Every structure is written in C-alpha cells, then in structure tokens.
Amino acid sequence: MKITVIGGGPGGLYFSILTKKAMPHCQIDIYERNKPDDSFGFGVVFSDETLGEFLKRDMKSYELIRSKFAYWDDIIIARDGESVTIAGNGFCGCSRKTLLQLLQQRSVEEGVNLHFEQNVDDLSQFADSDIILATDGIGSAIRTKYQQEFGTKVELKKNRFVWMGSTKPLDAFTYFFRSTPHGTIVAHSYQYEEGMSTWIFECSDETWQKHGFEVTNEADTMAKIAEIFAEELDGHPLISNKSHWRQFPHVTNQNWYHNNIVLLGDAKATAHYSIGSGTKLAMDSAIGLSDAVIAHPNDVQAAFAQYDKTRRNTVEMIQYAAIVSLDWFENMDRHMQHSFHQFAFGCMTRSKKVTYENLRLRDSSFTDKVLVEFNDNCNVNIKNQSAAFSKFKLRDLELQNRIVMSSMGQYVAENGVVNDWHFQHYTSRAVGGLGLILTEMTAVSVTGRITEGCAGIYTENQVIAWKRITSFVHQYTQTKIGIQLGHSGRKGCSKIPWEAQFQGKKWELLSASAIPFNENSDSPKEMTLADMQLVKNQFVQAAKNANEAGFDMIELQAHHGFLLASFLSPLTNIRTDEFGGNVQNRLKYPLEVFTAIREFFPSEKSISVRISATDWTENGISEQDVLVISEAFKKAGADIINVSSGNTVANQKPQTGRMWQTPFSDAVRNTVHIPTITAGYIQDIDQINTIILNGRADLVALGRPLLLDANFVRNAQAYEQFQANDIPNPYKMGVSHLYPLKASERKQAEGMKKALKPKSNKK
C-alpha cells in the first residue's frame, strides 16, 4: 500500500508512525510545506487520558513526549486580583516545536519518508497512491478544492484571539480575567517547558475594536496587552510568532473522504482551544484512521467507512462541547457580574461536561467555597445546604426547593375536565416533594385546545375538578402548584400522540398569520381585531377561574409556536398591521394579554411567561428579540421567565444534548436580570445543582424524568442526605430504609468514578 500524507503536523505524523509500525511493508510519504524546525504557535496541551492512549499505542512516542512536557494538576481561575485553585486536573503542556521534532524522529525510526519545503497544490503527481491523507490545516487547500464533495462548512466565531508566549513561569493552567474600560479580556495560559509559557488572549470583537487593536500589528498588540496584564506577567515579556489576531474558524465536513482522499486534523474538524488542544483531537483521529487502515489493508473505502463510523460521534460531541465552552467565553462580560466563586464555578462547568459532583470529587475545598458563597447570597445559615433544596421566593410565593415539574400534556381530559388520572398524576408528585408543579397547558376556550384530550378552565365543572387537585396539594404537601394557561393557535386539532389520526370534530384555527404548521395541517385564520379581543377576554376569564380553583401562580403559554408565540416569531407572523413587523409590534398582542391577566390575577400571586428563545431555523426569532421580549414582560409585571426553545416550525433543526437549553436561560437571566426557569434533558440532581450554582437559572424544570418517577425529589434528597421537613407522617418510616440505600449507592458510584479517573502521567 502506498500512502501520501499532505501536511506534517502531529496528526499526520502520528498516523504514519502507527500505520508503518503495523504495516512495515507499506510506503508512507509525508509532504510538509515548512522546514523541519518551523513551528507556529507555542505549546500544546494533553490530558492524562490522552497521554494514557499514547502509552497504549506507541510507548516510544509516549516516553519521548513525557520526557519533554511540563505537568500540572491544578487549574487557577483569577479575576481582577482574586484567585482560586482547583486541584485534581491532570494535564501536561509540551512545546509544539518539540512535539513535531519528537514525532519526526519516531517517523524516521519507523521508516516513514519525510519531505520538507514541499508545497503541494497538484495531486496528480500522486495518482499511484492508494490513500491521500489531507492533514494540511484549517485552510486546507485540498479540502477547499473539493469542498462541495466534502460538504465543508467554515463558520467564524465572534471573539478575537491572539496566540503569544512568555518567559513567565506558571505553576498551573491559569485563566486570567481582566476587566478593562472596554470590556473583559481573558488570558488562557500554561507553562509548556521550563522558562516558557503559552498565553492566548481573547476578547469580544467590540472590546477589540474599542482598544484599537490591529490584526497584524504585533508590536502594538504586545504593548497594550503587556500593560493590561502587567500584574500577571510580573515583568516578563510577551513573545510573538506571527501572533496575529484571529477569529476561531469552526470547521465541519459532512463527508470525511472523497475517492481516495481522506481528511484529518483541522482540515476535517476544529475544536475551540478552551476545551483542550486541537492537536489532541487530530492525534485521537489519527489513531482511529490508522486502526481502520490496518483493519482493511486491501479495501480503502471500507477503511474510510470504519474511520467515519468509529470517530464521527466522538468528534461531533467534542465539537459541541467546544461550541458551548466558546459561547461562555463569548459572553464573558455577562458572567463577570457574578460573585467570584460562582464565576469560577461557571468557568469550570461551562462546557457541561464537568459538573458539581465532578469538581467535588476532584477538589471538595473548591466546591465548599462555591456552596458557602451561594448560601450566603441566599441568606441560608445551614452549612453545605444543597443548592437544589434551597428555598426560592416569587412575590408571596415561597418554594421549598428549586425543582419544578414542567408542563406535560396528559391528553386524557373529557370535554376539558380533568379527572382521576390527573388527580393521581399531580398529587403523587406533590407528595413526592417538588417545589413547584406547573400543569399541562390548560386551554382558555374549547377551540383553544391542542387535542380533544386537553384540559381546560373555561367552565364551572372544569374549575371544580381543578380545585379538587389544588386542595389536596395544599392540605397534604408543601408543594406549590401553578397552571399554564394557553391557546393552541394553528397547532389545534392535533391528534392525541398515541393515536394514528385526529378522532374528533375539527374547529377553526387561529394564528397571527394564515400559515399552516406543516403540509398536513389545516390553514389557520389570521386573527382579526375582534378575534384578538375575544381571546384576550378568554384569557382574563381563565385567570379569574385559576384563582378561584386555588392555583398559586399562572404561567402564560407563549412558546412552541402556539397562539401567543405565533405573534412573537417572524416565521409565523407576517402581518402588515400594527401587530406585525419589528419585535416591538410582534410583542403587542401577547403583552396585551399578559397585562390583562396581571390586572385581574391577585397582586400577591406571581405570573410566569414561557417563551421560545430560538426557532432552530434560519430567519427565526433572534437573541436580541428574545431579550427585548423578556424585558417587556418583566416591565409588565412578569416575575419569572420560563425559557424554552423551538417547536415553532416543522423544519426546525435543534441542537440537543444534556442541559441543552441552559444557555438561553443564562442569557435572559443575566442580561434582563429576571429569574428564569430552564429545562431540556436534565436528568439528575447533580445537573440541577450545577445549573443553579453557575447562575444559569433559578429554577430547574423536569419533564420526562418525572413521568416514571414521581419520587424523583425524595430519591435526590436521600442521595444528598438532605433532611426534608415535608415528608408526610405516614411515609416518614421510609427514611430509615431509603437514606442508607442511596448513601451506599452514591458511595459506590463515586468509587467507580475515582477508579475510572485516568492515571497521572506525571514524571
């Protein structure tokens, strides 16, 4: 087999070493446009986990790298003079130039042919190659030539960054955050060999512009940065090496191979430096590609298919985590308002891969500081009070904890009247210890239902049935219960989820504009002023009925493309009157409805508004729109915003994952300065604590986890050994069984996590 590698970076070199070792008779040639000792950048970072993989694959490479790296176990987060150290993070830094030289040495030892100062722009000379490996960097000429075949997308991210070095010694990987008159600048810094450290400076484009930085003016950049970070540099100079300001290019490729060409490294996929090294990603993929080629030495396409199958999911997960991490740094100015330890905790948990419990196992002294600060800010005197089980107040409504049951349709109401199913559904979860229950969307009129099985609150019988539930909740539990009032809009006349098709008699649909939800939906009527007045009156009456039924609060449904939400999104509102056009106009009707129900709902009771923060498709609602909408509801008297997303249009493409909607809640909470509720694939008490402690939301709503576990909260309390005071007397005897059981399970789980932690590679 003949393999041609275009690009002599770490990924291409490591692939060649591994493949040549396993297949000594194959010919591998590496063509690199630079000289052997050329290197751009300073240091690269590897984790203990990555180094352990190198150890398993090629001991000689591992020992060579290990002989030259600087190792650290701590991460330091410093902000304007304050700092905190977090232990238990095994990483090493290595000079990029040294790494290349070591891998070049290993390549020669294995018989790989190295060709330097070879700028390849014509692949025809390699017509006899079985594999052409394109690992020629972010600006890959080969990938660019075949970008349609590869399905290449390159998105420049907002922040500006510049890569420099310094002689400043560092004991740990350190994030230095500095407030300036023009915004926050952060230095990602680490030592990679004795007497040398990497410093990556990053800031928003607005901050960059206001400081008067220039892309290629290295002298000016160094002078300004050295002044801003004078204390951190402590008299040590900055060093440049083509240190030009850039914006991070997020590279993805729909296809990783075309004919006999296969992509590797930054040519294939990039991951933002804030979650580790792009070099690590390249070398991990080099291992995957080498394994595939070794497994299929006579079938290149089968090898490429295996490479794609075994690596794509991992690469995309890393890229997603990197984007989430990058988003945190793009919003540094927003996070800087937090108390210091909350800020540091937010930085450590920014990608959602690391949680409160991860950090507690690594360094409990740090998480203790975070918890003490949180409890002090909440005026809690109990030591180590769990964040999830701290109280929270909205007007006169005090919740016993921060865990909420999200609105989940049950679709078993009869003529809008809730029944015994709903009674057990809600009361069992109240007995289970939730802080707040939000009912399924409850229609304000018969034609406002989503399905014929939806609950309503527009008749006396419906009010009586709801009152039976709220009375039990109030008499036997400390849980509070709120009702979500809504109107289906163009999403009415929908089938019940488990039925094949809509079974009942259809009704006229209403929406902001006459746009059907999808090709199978009926077209709604564009609401007239008379329609709008009628529906507003229905909401007001529903609010009065909700109060009569004994609900503690109301949540106004203005999300997921239902009636009020259809006014908010430009995808569903194309009106040309005063209720269409810019976001202020699109807001008018939902705001009118809110103001009307606020007027008639008792002032001591709170109202939430649930909104969709993105439509997950092009030309939908913008982040700025969402902030304007949230601010308007806040000024109108909303007490909390429940931040959801999507389901506005059928062709949405959401980016899901654990805790996936928390960044939207974060943006609303910490920009508009209003409490928020978040939801979205939140599964356990650890994630809930993490979200609350890093300031992304005030309340956390669970949906599906509560469907089959009415006692989620009780199990979580036992897991945390939290002594709840609301366990009903007939159930208190269960504490003596459940609490030791959960303590044992937690101890076992933590033991497994510690055992699975990669071994230290410290010399």
Salt bridges, closest charged atoms under 4 A:
ASP29 OD2 - HIS115 NE2 2.76
GLU53 OE1 - LYS56 NZ 3.35
GLU53 OE2 - ARG57 NE 3.03
ASP58 OD1 - LYS21 NZ 3.03
ASP58 OD1 - ARG106 NH2 2.97
GLU63 OE1 - ARG66 NH1 3.80
ASP80 OD1 - ARG178 NH1 3.71
GLU109 OE1 - ARG106 NH1 2.77
GLU110 OE2 - ARG106 NH2 2.83
ASP128 OD2 - LYS2 NZ 2.94
GLU155 OE2 - LYS157 NZ 3.15
GLU202 OE1 - HIS188 NE2 2.81
GLU202 OE2 - HIS272 NE2 3.99
ASP205 OD1 - ARG160 NE 2.84
GLU206 OE2 - LYS210 NZ 3.05
GLU218 OE2 - HIS244 NE2 3.60
ASP220 OD2 - LYS224 NZ 3.18
GLU231 OE1 - ARG178 NH2 3.07
GLU232 OE2 - ARG178 NE 2.70
ASP234 OD2 - LYS168 NZ 3.87
ASP284 OD2 - LYS280 NZ 2.46
ASP291 OD1 - ARG57 NH1 2.63
ASP308 OD2 - ARG312 NH2 2.94
GLU316 OE2 - ARG312 NH1 3.44
GLU357 OE2 - ARG746 NH2 3.86
GLU357 OE1 - LYS753 NZ 3.66
GLU373 OE2 - HIS341 ND1 3.46
GLU398 OE1 - LYS391 NZ 3.87
ASP420 OD1 - ARG468 NH1 3.06
GLU440 OE2 - HIS422 NE2 3.52
ASP522 OD2 - LYS506 NZ 3.37
ASP531 OD2 - LYS525 NZ 3.03
ASP552 OD2 - HIS474 NE2 2.88
ASP577 OD2 - ARG575 NH2 2.80
GLU578 OE1 - LYS588 NZ 3.80
GLU592 OE1 - LYS536 NZ 3.67
ASP625 OD2 - ARG586 NH2 2.90
ASP639 OD1 - ARG395 NE 2.64
ASP639 OD2 - ARG598 NH1 3.72
ASP666 OD1 - ARG334 NE 3.37
ASP666 OD2 - ARG696 NE 3.39
ASP698 OD2 - ARG669 NE 2.95
ASP726 OD1 - ARG714 NH1 2.90
GLU745 OE1 - LYS742 NZ 3.22
GLU750 OE2 - ARG360 NH2 2.16
GLU750 OE2 - ARG746 NE 3.06
